[in-house]
Amino acid sequence: MQFWGYKRKEGRAGIRNHVLILPTCACGSESCRIVASQVRGAVNIVFNTGCSDVADNTAMSQKVLTGFACNPNVYGVVIIGLGCETVPHNKLREKIQTMTSKPVVSFGIQDEGGTLKTIEKAVRAARDMAAEAGMQQKELCDISELLLGIECGGSDATSGIASNPAVGELSDLLVDLGASTIMSESIEWIGGEHVLAKRAATPEIHNQIIQVCKEYEEHLKAAKQDCRAGQPTPGNKDGGLSTLDEKSLGCIRKGGTRP
C-alpha cells in the first residue's frame, strides 16, 4: 500500500510540509509565535525552559528540540534564541544540521539588536523557506514510511472501552499493512505497564517498558512526590475514572494488540 507524502532524504516521509519556528528558550517563544503568525505554512512550538538548567535537563532539552526539527512533517527550521540560554541557538542549529539535510537558520535576539529586528529577519527567512516548501510536490510513498503518533485525548469512563480501542484498531490495521505506530506519554502506562509489557516482541523490550515506568516513579519519589496524588486528574474523575490503574489500562488500548 502507498500514501501521498513528502519525501525526506533521512527516511520517513511526512504528510505535512511545515516550516517550524523553534525557540531555544522561554525568552524566544513569544517571538516564535509572532513569526509563525505572519507566515502561511509556518508553525511554532512553545518552549518554557532552556535557561539555567542542569546538565541532564540541558541534554534532554536539546534532544527534544532536535526531535521536533527532524520530524518528517517539517520542511525546514527557523530557530530563535535569546543569546544567553543554556542551549545556544547556533549550537542547536549545528546539531540539527548534523542530523538532517533540511534548511535550518537561527537568530539570536541579543545578536540581532532586539526582538523587533529578530522577528523581521526571521519572518523573511521563514517566508523564503515556505515558498521553497510550496514548490515540493507530494509523491507516492510506501506505507512502511508512515509513522502514526498516538496521543492522549482527555480520559473519561468511556475512553478505555470506546475511543482508545478504536484508535488501537487503527494501529493494528496500519501495522499489518507495514506502517508503524508510537504511543507518547509513557508515564501514563504506570499501573498498566505489566499488561503492555506482555506484548513486547523481545525480553529486552519487555524490560524497557517496565524500567521506563519504574524510573519515573523513582524520580518522583526522590522529590518526595507520588504520581498517584495527581492522577487521575479532576477532569478524569468528573468523567468517571477513579484510579490511575484504571486510566492506564485505558491508555494502553490505544496501542492496539500487535507486538
Protein Blocks (a to p, Z undefined) as FASTA:
>chain_A
ZZdddddfklpadfbdcdcdddfbfklmmmmmmmmmmpghiacdddfehihpafklmmmm
mmmmmmmmmpmkbmbdcdddfklambdfklmmmmmmmmpccdcddddfklnopaklmmmm
mmmmmmmmmmmmmmpccddddfklpccddddehiafklmmmmmmmmmmmmmmmmmnopac
ddehkllmgoplmmmmmmpmbfklmmmmmmmmmmmmmmmmmnopafklmpccfklmmnop
abfklmmmmmmmmnojaZZ
